[in-house]
Amino acid sequence: MPTLRVNVPEVRRFMQERGWSERDLATHMDLAYSYVNRVLGLKRQPGAKFVAGALTVGMHIEDAFIIDGTKS
């Protein structure tokens, strides 16, 4: 089954370009800071709300996420 992972370096680059902290990102995504922190710390898989929030703030899905376990 395919697994969706966050491309943390790309998300951090996105944040750096805007001068955002994890707390700022969480605010702009309308998510709890603790949730964003766990996802970016690879302690939790991103859920639908994280994906929707990433798209809402202008991230491109093909840059911000990696899909593992797909057939080539």
Secondary structure, 3 states (H helix, E strand, C coil): CCEEEECHHHHHHHHHHHCCCHHHHHHHHCCCHHHHHHHHCCCCCCCHHHHHHHHHCCCCHHHHEEEECCCC
